[in-house]
């Protein structure tokens, strides 16, 4: 595939042109307060000891947006003592999967809380959480347009609150050191990692966001013809009277705007041939982060993470946490 976006030299200077909503901080404070008020304690049930042996695995359920119960996995490395913990978020269409898919961090001494993704998990990995807060009105198949005419009812508003609540829950789990907490994810998971770091800057110390989705959204929906962004373009090609309202909603969940609130040490990656999450949108978020940061630029990379970068992430986590 070609280099279709800005040249690399211009990407190094690119900034989003989307204006930030004046009430962005108040909006998210209200959503998070609502969730905290409705929250019930998390539950943990030991899972498949015969399969995982010394790695302790628990099936987790915790309160997300508006108190909705969200599923997850909690994996702890062998041994005793408080260890670092990383909250793991999942890519578009996938769910929490099975614990066997998340053994890398426990293998190097780091616990992980894997958050299921409400209303997804029917694509490339299994999920176990529905979306009881579906928005009303028309929508295009997928979740990108679910409730898109109202920021308070938008699907990604609920999902971002779930992500922030997952950080809260991880910080309170037995056997972890809350002062050594990170977040990580690829694609949609990368966007959720950025959002969680922005919404919980007091807790998140390290943020890993690989080829992140949900950045510089107004540019993305007009730049790429690939899904999932294409869901929005297809929807608005028919619902022409809703375009202004939809684009306004996207400003509230734009990680290029929320990134200004990140205080965590951040490692990102971008593929310059990525047609799903265009490189300019990734750089838009990266440039707004006012914290120690690095970005791995893969000149011939598409929407994937090279094997060598997985090792770089592990080294980075071990060095910072």
N, C-alpha and C positions, 0 to 999 in steps of 0.2 A: 504494500500500500504506500501511497506517496506521503511526503511532508505537506500536509494540506493547510496547516495553520500558519501563524506568524513565524518568520525565521527565528532561530534560536537567539540571536543577538537582540531582537525586538522583544522576545519573551522575557528576557532578563529585566526589561524596563516596563513591561505591560502592567497596567493597573485597571481595576474594574471602574467602569463609568456609572454603575448603578448607585443611585443615592440611597443612603441608609434611612429607614423610617425613623421619624423623630421619636416615636414611642417604643423603639425596639427593646430597650432594657426593661421598661415598665411592662411591656407585653410578656416577656419571658419570666419576669419576676412573678407575675400573676399566675401564669401557667404552672410554674414550679411550686408556688405556695398552695395552689389548689391540689396538686398531686400529693404534697407532703401532708396536707390536712386529711386526705382520704386514705392515706397509706395504712396498711396493716403489716405486722411483722413478717419477715420472710420465713419460708419453711424450707428445710433441707432434709432430703431422704437419701440415705446411702444407696448407691447404685452399683450393681454388678461387681462385688468384691472379688468374686472368683475370676473375673476377667482382668481386672486392673491391679490386683495385688497390692503392692506398697504405695501405688498412686491412689490417693483417696478421692473418689468421685461421688458427688452428690447431685441429685436432681433438685433444682432450685425453683421456687416460685416466689415472686416478689411483686410489690405494687408499683405500677407504672403510672402513666397519665390517667388522671381522674380516679385513681385507685384500681384500674383494670389489672388483673393478675397476669403477669408475664412469666414465662418459663425460661429456664436457663440451665447450664451445667456449671458446677464449681469443681475444679480439679486442683488438688494440692500435691506438691512433691513429697516423696518419702522423707521421713525424719520429723523431728520436733522443732519448735521455735517459730517465731513470727518471721514470715518471708515476704518478699515483694509480691504484689498482685497486679495483674494486667486485665482490664476488661476488654473482651474481644467482641467486635461487632461484625455482622455478616453482610455479604454482598447481595445485590438485588435479586429477588426471587428465591433466595435460599433461607433456610432456617438454622437452628442451632446444630443440626446434624447429630452425630453420635460422638460420645466422648473420645473414641479412638482417633477422631479427626483433629483433636486438640491436645495431643500429648507432647508437643515440642517444648512448650514452656515449662511444664512440670519436670521434663527431662533435664533442664538446666537450672532447676531450683527456684522457679517462679510459679506462683499460683495463678490461675486464670478463672475469671467468671465470664462465661460465654452467654451473651444475651440472645435469646430467640427474637425473631422479628415478627411482630404482630401482623397477621393477615398475609404472610408470605410462607415460604417453606414448602411450596408445591412445585418448585422448579428443579434446581440441581442438587439441593440437599433438603432433608426433612425438617419440618417445624412442628410446633405443638401449641401455638398461641394464635387465637383468632383476633379479630378487630371489632369489638363490640361498639366502638364509637364511630362507625362509618358516617361520613358526611352525606348530607342530602343533596339531591339534584343530579343532573346528568354527569356521566363520567365515561372516559375511554378505558377499555380493558387494561388492567395493570393497576398501580396505586398512585401514579404521578398526578392524576387529576381528581382524586377522591377528595371532595370538599374544597376544591381549589379556589372557589370564589370568596372564601372567608378564612383569614389566617387562623382564627380561633378554632375552626372546625377542620382544618386541613390535615390530611393524613400525616404529613411529615412533622407537623407540630406535635402530634401525639407521639410519634416515634422519637423525636428529639427529647421529649420529656422522659420517655422510657429510658433513653440512653443516660440522661443525667441522674435518674433514679438508680440505674444500675451502678453508677459510680458511688452513690451514697451507700448502697447496700454492700458493695465490695469493701468499702472502707470499714464497715462494721463487722465483717465476718471473722469468726474465730480462727486464729492461726496466721493472720496476715498483719503486716506492718502498714498502717494507713498513711504513714509518711513516705512510703515508697510505692506509690500507685501510678500505673500507666494505663493508657488506652491504645487500642490498635484496631486496624481494619483495612480492607481492600475494597476499592470502588465505593458502593454504598456504605460499606463498613468504614472506609476511610473518611467519608463525609460525616458519619456518626461519631467517629473519633474526634474530628475537629469540633463538631457541635458540643460533645460532652466536655472537651477541654475548655471550650469557651463558656459554657454554662456552669461549670464547676471549677473555675480557675484556682480556687483555694485548695482543692483536693488533688487535681491531676498534675503530676510532676513531669511526666513524659508522654508525648503524643506521637504515635506512628500512623501516618495516613498515606497509604499507597494508592496511586492513580485515583484520587478521590472524586467521587460523584458529588452533586449538589453544591457546586461552586460556580460563582458568576453565572447564575441561572438564566438571566435574561439574554446573555450572550449565547449560552450553550444551546438554548432551544431554537435559536435562529441560525446556528452555525453548523450543527451536525444533523445528518439525516438518520442517524442510528438510534435505536431504542436503548434506554427508556426515554431519553429526552424527546424523541419523536412522538411519544404519547401526547405530550402537551401540544405540539404543533398540529398533530392530526385533530385533536379535540378542538383547538381554536380555529382550524380551517372551516369547521362547521358552526361552532358556537361563537360566531364573530362578535356578537354583542357583549361577550364575557371577557374579551381579551384584556382590557385594561384592569379589570378586577383580578383576573388570574395572575397577571404579571405583577401586580401589587402584592398579592399574597406571597409570591415567590421571594420577594425581598425579605420576608420575615424568617425564611429558612435558608437563606443564602450564606453558605459557609465562608464566602469571601468577605462578607460583612461581619459575621459573627467572629471571624478569626482575629479581629482587632482586640478581642477580650482574652485571648489565649496567653497564659503565662508559663506554660509548660515548655521544657526543652523538646523541640519538635524535629522529627525526621520524616520527610516526605519523599515520594518518588513520582516520576512522570515519564511517560513514553511519548516521544515526539511524533510517533505515527499512530497515536491513540485516537481513533475516530469516535469512541463511545464517550470518553471524558476528555474533550479536546485540551491540549497542553496549555493553551492560554488561560483556560478556566482554572487549571491547577495552579499556575503561576499567580493568578489573581489572588487566590487564597494565601499562598505562600508569602507574597509581598506584604500582606496586611498583618502578619504575625510580628509582634514586637517582643520577641523572646529569643533565646539562643535557638538557632535553627540551621538545618541543612536540607538540601534537596538533591536527590540522586537523579540525574538526567540521563535517560537511556535513549540515545539518538535513533536507534532502530527498534525501539520498544513499542509494542502496541498496548492493548488493555490487559496487561498481565504483569506479574512480578518475576523477574529473572531469579533463578535459583541462587545466584551469588548474593542477591539483595536480601534473601531470607537470612543468610549468615550475617550480613551486615547488621540487620535488625537485632539479632540475638546479641551480637557484640555490643551494640549501642545500649540495649536494655541492661546487660550485665554491667556496663560501665557507669550507667546513670542511676540505676536502681539498686 
